[in-house]
Amino acid sequence: MSNVQAIIVTWNKKNDVTRLLEQLKDINYPKDQFEIIVVDNASADGTAEAVASAFPRVRLIRNPENLGGAGGFNAGMRWVLENRPDSDYLWLLDNDVLVDRNALRELVSVMKENPRAAICGSKIMNIDNPGEFIELGAFIDYTFGDVCRNMPDGKELENPQAVFEVDYVAACSLVARTSLVRKLGIWHEKFFIYWDDMEWGARFNAAGYKVLASNASLVYHPSWAGRVADVSAIWRNYYRIRNALWFYNNYATGIRRRFLMARMITRFMRFSATACIRSESELSRAFVRGVEDFFTGNYGKKAFHMPFTDLEQYISRKGQTKLCVFIHDIGITDAAERFVRNLREKYPELRVMAILPKAVQYKWKGLSQKEDMLTYSRNADGGISLTHKYRIMKFLKNKPWEVFLSDPLVPKMGLIWGRDVARVDFSTGVTLASIEGLNLRNLGRIPMNTVFFLIQSLFDLPEKGL
């Protein structure tokens, strides 16, 4: 059997990484040919201590700071290249995966059968729904500046022995040939996170080697979709945009490169405008910042201002004491009333203004003064008449509220006043989006930034390389 070193990078995911390490004890691979290296990116949740205590045979590398996925995997790969001259393969694993017992054996088998292969990745399934397919390698689109999942037809996807040649495989689970890593290098550390594994695949392909994906090697990972549903979308999109622009600037060629960069930048700035209109100001700025830093060569880890995502924390830290609550449906009245009453108990200084159906006005006594309440009625078809809409808009314009509070189904009516909006599931008390307002100044700058970036993309692209 070939000698394999598994490298797992972790940051503040103690439960996930210890679960994976426990599972790797039973992997179907000779123990004398298999070694595990955990790279801890300065976790603050006791990850390193837990690994050292429960898994003494695991090689633990403690980074003094969070170096991201790129820096973390590089620390593990450097250690192997310096200390394990007999290493045949490196197995890169996300810390939040679960692996099939034969996942590694199948990857190594494919690599042995394909001597021109530099990398082979696993078939990734949804950890929360094991029958749901997520990814089996992907292709890089040099026309639109995007990536496309490898989507085999049903028969191929069900064939356990199928192997696919792709442009890259995710470092969620991939095996790389150590000799070629020595030859062509480790990841670009300045990426910090995202596009590092994609660039690796392109680098090996450019050198004439294959990148493969194996149907027989199964791993289970959380769905990618959930990763864009919270404020982490701010930093995720920043790194994706900055690093994607670097990638295509380096790997696209000829005049097509300039037009491709212009097309990508136009798309990213459109995303920025859309986010700004939705009052996601920090996300909007992240799109612009990603493009700016590409042009200035500003890489590595960045700090981000993260908006409030908890209403109580928002009230405590910002000192905002004037809420305007909109009740759009009689059915949520009781939950909203309990939610706001609990807030008033914790923050007695709160002034609550309310827009609510006339039929439930009596339930709001004690929460709002009469002059701070506006009631409305719905038409027979369930809509709100133009007269009532006008009264609502006038109420919003004239009242001194600081944050607009509604449930997630209500359009962000408070945006046009440039004030903050909080969308809350009243039944659970969970704030379901960042608490931000529409920044008209930032929105006005986006067209000017777009023109400036497009001129740069056509006439002044950065030099290739980092």
SULJOVEN-V525930 format. One line per field, one symbol per residue. ss: DSSP state (@ for helix, = for strand, . for the rest). Layout:
BEGIN
ss->???
END
This chain:
BEGIN
ss->...=======...@@@@@@@@@@@......@@@=======......@@@@@@@@....====.....@@@@@@@@@@@@@@@@.....======...==...@@@@@@@@@@@...==========..=======..====....====....@@@@@....====.=....=====@@@@@@@....@@@....@@@@@@@@@@@...============...@@@@....@@@@@@@@@@@@@@@@@@@..@@@@@@@@@@@@@@@@@@@@@@@@...@@@@@@@@@@@@@@@@..............@@@@@@@@...=====...@@@@@@@@@@@@@@@@@....=======@@@@@@@=..=.@@@====.=.....=.@@@@@@@@@@@@@....====......@@@@@..======....==....=...@@@@@@@@@@@@@@@@@@@@.......
END
